[in-house]
């Protein structure tokens, strides 16, 4: 995914989470949704956790 698009997705996701929390505060839901968005962004970025040494982790 192009970084410019990924950046827009990050901003839109975080903006949505903030607005949702401000309008209807629920700490547990907010934490769970943030974790889900984080997983989504990492997946879209093509980042691999614990990549072997010498590999960039992008793909």
Secondary structure as GFF3:
##gff-version 3
##sequence-region A 1 59
A	DSSP	alpha_helix	3	23	.	.	.	ID=ss1
A	DSSP	alpha_helix	27	45	.	.	.	ID=ss2
###
